[in-house]
Amino acid sequence: MVPAPVASYLSSLAKETPGYVFGGPLAVPAQVIAAIQALVG
């Protein structure tokens, strides 16, 4: 779901680093947001 280079970058961030997702639920499904949240930290 999340490309490897992006996953690597997100994993390098400090836990609970704030961020924004632009596009709304039709452009960015809830599963993608959950995957991003799981990768941070």
Residue frames relative to the residue before (quaternion, step in Angstrom):
aa qw qx qy qz dx dy dz
M 1.0000 0.0000 0.0000 0.0000 0.00 0.00 0.00
V 0.7615 0.2142 -0.1199 0.5999 3.58 0.95 -0.90
P 0.4766 -0.6874 0.4611 0.2962 3.62 -0.72 1.02
A 0.6502 -0.5729 0.3462 0.3594 3.59 -1.05 0.79
P 0.6741 0.4763 -0.3357 0.4538 3.68 0.79 -0.78
V 0.6442 0.5031 -0.3193 0.4795 3.59 1.05 -0.73
A 0.6370 0.5256 -0.3224 0.4627 3.59 0.97 -0.85
S 0.6391 0.5260 -0.3193 0.4615 3.58 0.99 -0.82
Y 0.6582 0.5015 -0.3027 0.4729 3.57 0.95 -0.88
L 0.6731 0.4995 -0.3041 0.4527 3.60 0.84 -0.94
S 0.6462 0.5275 -0.3173 0.4511 3.58 1.03 -0.76
S 0.6563 0.5226 -0.3097 0.4475 3.59 1.16 -0.54
L 0.5625 0.6134 -0.3837 0.4001 3.60 1.23 -0.27
A 0.5795 -0.5698 0.4499 0.3703 3.56 -1.21 0.51
K 0.6141 -0.5643 0.4019 0.3779 3.56 -1.11 0.71
E 0.8501 0.1205 -0.1404 0.4931 3.54 -1.07 0.90
T 0.2268 0.7548 -0.5684 0.2361 3.59 1.04 0.76
P 0.4017 -0.7253 0.4914 0.2666 3.62 -0.73 0.95
G 0.0551 0.7933 -0.6047 0.0448 3.53 -1.18 0.58
Y 0.3262 -0.7310 0.5689 0.1884 3.53 -1.33 0.20
V 0.1628 -0.7448 0.6380 0.1084 3.54 -1.14 0.69
F 0.1639 -0.7996 0.5745 0.0600 3.55 -0.66 1.13
G 0.6249 0.5707 -0.4046 0.3466 3.56 -1.04 0.74
G 0.3941 -0.7351 0.4737 0.2827 3.59 1.14 -0.40
P 0.7115 -0.5053 0.2992 0.3860 3.57 -1.28 0.31
L 0.6195 0.5299 -0.3651 0.4497 3.61 1.12 -0.39
A 0.7087 0.4308 -0.2527 0.4983 3.59 1.11 -0.64
V 0.7825 0.1605 -0.0638 0.5982 3.58 1.07 -0.77
P 0.2937 -0.7928 0.5077 0.1657 3.61 -0.22 1.23
A 0.6529 -0.5327 0.3802 0.3812 3.55 -1.21 0.56
Q 0.6145 0.5601 -0.3531 0.4289 3.61 1.05 -0.70
V 0.6452 0.5085 -0.3200 0.4719 3.59 1.04 -0.74
I 0.6409 0.5101 -0.3261 0.4719 3.59 0.95 -0.81
A 0.6462 0.5121 -0.3169 0.4688 3.61 0.95 -0.83
A 0.6426 0.5150 -0.3233 0.4662 3.60 0.99 -0.78
I 0.6441 0.5121 -0.3165 0.4718 3.58 0.98 -0.84
Q 0.6573 0.5110 -0.3093 0.4596 3.59 0.91 -0.91
A 0.6602 0.5128 -0.3060 0.4556 3.59 0.97 -0.81
L 0.6783 0.5112 -0.2912 0.4402 3.60 1.08 -0.67
V 0.6165 0.5591 -0.3680 0.4146 3.62 1.01 -0.66
G 0.7993 0.2179 -0.2090 0.5195 3.54 -0.88 1.05
